[in-house]
Amino acid sequence: MEDIPNIRHLSAFAAVMKHGSATRAAEVVNLTQPALTQAIAKLEVRLGTPLFAREPSGMRPTEAALLLGPRAETALTLIGSRRVTATQIRAFVALARHGSYSAASEHVGLAAASLHRAVGDLAQALGERLVERRGRHLALTRKGETRARNFGLALAELRSGFAEVSDWLGNAGGAIVIGAMPLSRARWLPRSILKFQARISNVDIKVIEGSYGELAGPLRNGEIDFLLGALREDAKGDDLEGRQVFIDFPKIIARSGHPIASSDSELPHALSDFPWVLPAPHTPLHHYWQKLMESFGGRGKVSLECGSVLTMRELLLETDLLTLLSPAQVRIELQAGLLVAIDPPTPVLRPIGITQRRDWRPTSSQQSMLDILETEALELS
């Protein structure tokens, strides 16, 4: 887990940004002026650049401070208390993400007992019950869930703020965390990553694979920067927003030599004669399959539910199963003649795009990746 800046140092910095005076800022955050000056100095050492120019009229923010300031202010608002510490936040976020003290301790480098104590101290500092035991398992309370999400978003803001300062210094670094649903992993994302790294080589890329249901939570909590794949209607109107970058046209996929491949004239009827393998009912592909079958009054049978393209591919090669899939996801098998793609009786259109938090502000490196993804999507479509 990332190293979290000292909360008091951030509070001191934000107060100086707001009031332009070390004296006034020290009063606001309840520090002596020497302590506030030392807090600013430690933050400057961490960043590797001055944050303020000391002038007779006050403390003038440098460009680095102007980059970090809005994100630090947002992070402090999300944290919601100057009484909590970075260690407590780190411990609680790890617990929320990993579900147990033992699993969380492996990720933060703290003994389980120390992590337990830090979470308890956090609850006491906030005056809130954050965790409760339900049988043999731990669960977050409603307030705990809200705190975990806010802390995660605060960490994302700070991560972006430090990355922007680093980039301004000519030392672009940090990481871009991308949530990738199955279609994006076929060609779109790999080609975009190669183009990005040819342009910006010192920013790490972390790809987290999964379904929308698995990735939406980490996106909302700030663990993921943005999500690639089929757009969801249920993401509209809440804290997420998606924008379409291209249209995918799924095809009926079957093994080479499948009986359906030689009976085009009877295709609608044949679609009901063979079993199907599809993702779960709540997924867009399953929904499009249902609409396809309804368009000609068919009643196909989904005998296997599976979201793994790798598993689906193996099943298709060995059986008479059918599926509805983007040809890009089995491109190699289609080119090798192992599988065949058949146009459905009525076209299936699936909007593909980028989903992100509504209030998310990308860094320059993140924006470069988004630009490349959109350009690459146009070329692929």
N, C-alpha and C positions, 0 to 999 in steps of 0.2 A: 504494500500500500504506500501511497506517496507520502513524502515528508511534509508535515503541515506546519506552516509558520506559527510562531508564537502569537496567540490571540491578543495579548496586551500590546505587543509591538505593532500589530495591525491597527489596533484601536488608537494608539498614539499617532501613527501615520495618518489615519483617516481624520483625526481631530485637527492635526496641523493643516491638512489639505483644506478642511472646512473653514478654519478660523485664521489661517495665515500667520499665526503667532504661537510660539512655543509656550509662552506664559499662559495664554488663554486656553490652549489645548491641554496643558498640564492640569488646569483646574477642572476641565470637563471630564477627563478620564481619571481624575483623582490620583495623579502621580506628582512627585516633585519634578521641578524642571530638569535637574540633572538626570533623573531616572528616565524622563521622556526623551531627552537628548540621547541617552545611551540606547534606548529602545530603537530610535530612528537609525542610529549608527549601526546597530546589529542587523537591521533590515537592509541597510545599504551594503553591508559586507556580504550578506547573503545574495543580493542581486548583482553585486559587482559594479555598482555605479551610484553616484550621489542622487538623492531624491529631492533635495532642496538646496537652493543657493541662499546662504545667510546674508541678508541685507539689512541696512539700518531700519527700513520700514517693515521688516518682517521676514518670513521665510517663503521664498518664491519657488514653486514647484518646477522641477526639471521636466523634460519630455518623458523620462522614465516614470516619474510620479504621475503625470497626466495619463499615461497608459495604464498604470496599475490602479490609480485612484478609484475610478468608477467600479471596477471589479471588486476591489477590497471593500468598498462601501456596500455593494450588493451582498458580498459574502458575510459581512458582519450583521447585516439585517437578517439574513437567513439563519445565522447562528443564534441571534436573538438575545445573547447575554454575554457580558464581559467577565462573568464569574466562572465560565467554563474554560478548560485548558485544551491545548492541542492534543495531549495524550488521551484525555477523556473522549474527545471527538473521534480520534483515531480508533480507540478501543470499541466505542459504541457502533460506529459505522461498520467495522469488521464483524462485530457480533450480528448486526442486522443483515449483512450480506451473506454470512456463512452459517448462521443458524444455531451455533453452539459455541461455548467458550473454548472448547478444545480445538475446534476447527479454526476459529478466529485467531487463537494464539499462534497458530502455525503461520498465519499470514502477516501478523504485525510484529512478530519477534518478541512478544511479551509472554511471560508465564501465564497460564490460565488463571492462577490466583491473582496476579497483578492486574490482569484484564478485568476480572470480576470486580476487583476493588475500584478500578477506574470507572467502570460503568455505574457502580453504586455511588461513587462520589459525584458523578455527573447528575444522577437522579436527585441527589440531595441538593446540589448547587442550583438545579432548576426548580426544585420543589415539585417534581412530577414523577409519577410511577411510569417507568419506561418499558419494563420487562415483567412478564408474569409466566409462571409455570402452568402448563396445561397437561396434566398427566406426567409423562416422562419427558415431555418436550418443552422447550422455551418458545415463547411467542412475544412479539411486541404488542404493547397496548396501543390503543388508537393514538394517544399522544406520542408514544414511542415511534409509531410509523411515520407520523408527521415530522418528528425531529430527525429521524433517519433520512427521510427524503430531503429535508432542508439542509442538513449537514452535507449530504452527498452533492447537492447543487452548489453549496458554498465551496466545497473542495474543487469542483469543476471550474468555478469562476476564478479561484486562486490559481489553479493550474494554468488556465488560459492567460491570466494576468502576468504571471511570471514568464510564460512562453513569449508573450508580446514584448516584454522588456528585453528578453534574451535576443529576440529577433531584431529589435531596434539596435542592439549592441553589435549586431553582425554575427551573433552566435546562435543562429536558429537551432532550436532543439525541442525537447519535449516529445510528445506523442499524440497521434490522432487515433482515436478508438472508434472503430466502425462496426456497427452491427450488420451482419450480412445474412439475409434470407436466401433460400436455395438458388433462385434464378440469378441473383447478382453474382454468385460465385462462379458461374459458368465461364463468362468471357468479360463481362462489363467491368467488374471490380478488378480482376487481375491485370487487364490492360491499362486501367486507370492508375493502378499502383505503380506499374512500370514507368508510365509517363511522368507521374509525380516524382518518383525517385530519381529519374534522369534530370529533373529540374531542381529538386530540393532533396539533397542526399542525407542531410543530418537531422531529419525529423523521423522518428520511428513511427511505424504503422502497426497497429494491433487490430486484428480482425477477430470478432467474436461471432461464431456461427450459431444459428438457431432459428426457430420459428418466430413469428410475430409475437405470440403469447409469451415466449421465453425472453424476448429481447425488449419488449415495450417497457417492462418494469425498470430494468437497468438504464434505459434511455431516459425515462422520467426522473430517475434518481441521480443522473449525472455521471453514471459509470460509462455510458456510451455517448459519443458526441452526436452521431446521427445514424439512421437506419436505412438500409437499401433493400428494395424488393417491392412486392405487390402492395399497392396502396389499399388501406382499409377504410371503409365508410365509418366504422365506429371510432376512428381517431379524430373525426371532425367535431368541432365544438368543444373539445376539452383542452388540455394543456399541450397537445401535440398538433402539428400541422404537417401535411404532406403535399408535395408538388410533383406533378407528373412530368417525367422527362422522356418517356417513350411508351409506345403501345406494343405489347407482346401478343403474338397470335399462336396460342397453344394448338397443337395438332394431336390427333389420335396416334399413339405410338404402339407398335406391335413388333414381334419378332419377324425377321425375314422368313417368308414362306407361310406366314399366318394365313388361314383361310379367308380372313376379311380383306386381305390385300388383293385378292383376285375376284372380288364380288362387288365392285363399285356400284352397280345398278341396284343391288339389294342392301346397300350400306346401312340405311336407317334400321331396317329389320335386324340386320346382323349385329348391330351394336347392342341389342338386347339379348342376343344369344350367347354372348361370351362374358365371363366374369371380369371384373375391373379391380385394379389396385389404385387407390387414391389417398390423398391426405385426409385428415379428420374432417368431419362435416362442417365445422365452423370456418374452414379455410376458403379463400377465394376460388381455388381450382375445383374444389368439391362443389361449391355453389355454381360455378360455370357449367360443370358437368350435369348438374341437376337441370339447369335451364336448357342445356343442349338436348337432354333426353325428353324433356317436356315439349320441346319444339316440334317433335314428330310423334308424340304420344307413346314414346318408349318407356320401358320400366327395367332399366339395367340393374344388375346386382353388383354391389361393391362387396367382394368377398374378402378383401384385405385392405386394412387401413394402414398407411405407411407414409411418412413424410420424408424419408431418406431416398434421394435420387439414386444413390449407389445400390441400395437394397432393391429398389424398384427395377433398376436396370437388370440386375441378376435374375430377378423373378420373370421379367419379360422375356429374356433370352431363352429360358428353359421351359416356358409354359405358353398357353394360349391366352394369358391375361392381356388385357388392354389397359391403357392409361391415357390421361390427357396431360400433356406436358409441352413445355417449350422445346422446340428442336435444338436450341442452343445448349440445353442441358444434357443432351445425348449426342452432341455433334460428332464426336469421334466414332461412335457406334453406327451412326447413320452413314458417315463417309465410308466406313469399312463394310457397309452392307449387312451388318448384323441386325440392325433394326430398320424399320420403315416408318415414315411419317405420312399420315393420311389426312387429307383435308376433311374436317367435320362437315356434316350436311349443312349446318349454318355456322358462319364464322364465329369464333370465340375471340373476344377482345379483352385483354387484361392490362389495365393501366399500371405501369411500373414507375416508381419514383423514389424520392428522398423524403424521409420523415424525420422531423426534428422537433425540439421543444419550441413553443411559440416565442418565448422571450430569449432564446439562445442567440448569443452574439459570437460568431466565429472569429477566430484569430486569423491573421493573414495567411498562415500556412493551411489552416482548415478551409479557408475560402478558396485557396488555390486548388485544393483537392476537390472541393465542390465544383469549381469551374471545369476541371478536367473531367470529372464524372459526367457533367452535362454535355460537354463536347463529345466525349466518347459515346455517350448514349445516342446522340444524333448520328454519329457515324455508323453505329451498329444497326440503327433502325432504318 
